[in-house]
Amino acid sequence: MEWYQWLSYGAFFLCLLICAGHFIRLVRLGKPTDFAAPAGSEKSGIAYSFTSGMSPKKKESAFLHLPTYLAGMVFHLGTFLAILIYLVLLVYSPPPGTFLTMIPAALLSVGALCGAGILIKRMVTPLLRNLSNPDDYISNFLVTLSQAALALALVQPSAGILFWITTTVLWLWFPFGKLKHAMYFFAARYHLGLFFGRRGVWPSPKQM
């Protein structure tokens, strides 16, 4: 392997190590104590939080902005695909010009376009711009660039160095920026379901 590949893999495992520390911290914090008398089911609330509660129909920020919501979904799916391909590249490099490279490259290109669109919207929309901080822009840019660079590298192997350098920066940024929400997301949804399920708010009688 080339030096830039070793650099990327080193950054990746460092990212995993730091994220493991975040996870251990979450586990050690434990379940919050709620002294209020239960009015509902915690299990039902947690189940709802990870299923129906994630439907765009249940989220005002989603159903009022469906194009952006759908672009975000495609962007995230592209991210998952990029990570999967990254892990595959640890042990296997598919030959360019085959369906093993052309189809993923096309999907990643769509994901990168969606990410770029979301980034531009954040930059030109006054309300979103006022709510944003440098981390929002950096995180979006790095993920978008990594998807685009991987798509290019799959069809043009000589461009691979751009992908490996990009992922090195991405993995080093991941555990310190907002990208670590990929891990905290599950803890947040769990605690939301726990709280609102115990209070009898989730799921409501109409949702059961």
C-alpha positions, -999 to 999 in steps of 0.1 A, spaced: 0 0 0 10 36 -6 19 60 23 -14 79 19 -34 47 23 -15 39 55 -21 75 66 -59 72 60 -62 38 77 -42 52 107 -66 81 110 -95 57 107 -84 35 136 -76 66 157 -112 78 150 -125 44 161 -105 46 193 -117 81 202 -153 71 193 -150 41 216 -141 65 243 -173 85 236 -193 53 237 -178 42 270 -186 77 284 -222 73 273 -225 39 289 -210 51 322 -235 80 324 -262 54 325 -299 58 325 -312 91 339 -333 90 370 -369 102 366 -387 106 399 -421 113 382 -446 84 384 -447 66 351 -478 73 329 -468 51 299 -445 25 286 -407 32 283 -403 3 258 -432 15 236 -417 50 236 -383 38 226 -397 16 199 -418 45 186 -387 68 187 -368 45 163 -397 37 140 -428 58 134 -414 88 153 -388 92 126 -413 95 98 -412 129 80 -449 132 87 -441 134 125 -414 161 121 -424 196 111 -388 204 100 -391 175 75 -426 176 60 -424 214 55 -391 209 36 -395 176 18 -370 182 -10 -343 190 15 -353 161 37 -350 137 7 -317 152 -3 -305 146 32 -316 110 31 -297 104 -1 -267 122 13 -267 100 43 -272 68 23 -242 79 1 -222 83 33 -230 48 45 -221 35 10 -188 53 11 -179 38 45 -189 4 33 -167 7 2 -139 21 24 -140 -10 45 -140 -32 14 -109 -14 1 -91 -26 32 -90 -61 16 -100 -58 -20 -96 -33 -49 -123 -39 -76 -111 -33 -112 -123 0 -127 -149 0 -155 -170 -28 -141 -204 -28 -124 -185 -31 -91 -171 4 -96 -194 22 -121 -227 17 -102 -213 27 -67 -196 57 -84 -229 68 -99 -247 65 -65 -219 83 -47 -221 111 -73 -258 116 -66 -250 116 -29 -223 142 -33 -246 164 -54 -272 162 -27 -246 171 -1 -234 201 -22 -270 212 -26 -276 211 11 -244 230 17 -253 257 -8 -288 261 7 -272 266 41 -249 293 27 -276 313 8 -306 309 31 -304 338 57 -321 318 85 -299 287 81 -268 308 77 -275 326 110 -280 293 127 -248 277 113 -213 277 127 -180 267 110 -184 231 121 -216 228 100 -198 239 69 -166 219 75 -184 186 82 -207 189 52 -178 198 29 -156 170 41 -183 143 37 -194 157 3 -158 159 -9 -151 123 3 -181 110 -16 -171 128 -48 -134 118 -45 -144 82 -40 -167 83 -70 -138 97 -91 -113 72 -77 -135 42 -86 -136 52 -123 -101 68 -124 -77 50 -101 -50 76 -106 -72 101 -87 -71 77 -57 -47 99 -37 -73 127 -35 -97 102 -19 -72 88 6 -60 123 17 -96 135 20 -106 105 42 -76 111 64 -88 146 71 -124 134 75 -115 107 100 -94 131 121 -123 156 121 -150 130 128 -147 125 166 -143 162 173 -169 178 150 -206 174 146 -200 142 126 -199 123 158 -237 126 159 -235 94 139 -230 78 173 -248 102 196 -279 100 174 -288 65 188 -283 76 224 -305 107 217 -333 88 202 -331 62 230 -334 89 257 -362 107 239 -382 75 237 -374 67 273 -386 101 285 -417 105 264 -426 69 267 -425 70 305 -446 103 304 -472 86 282 -466 111 253 -450 86 229 -468 69 213 -501 88 217 -534 69 217 -539 79 181 -506 64 171 -510 31 188 
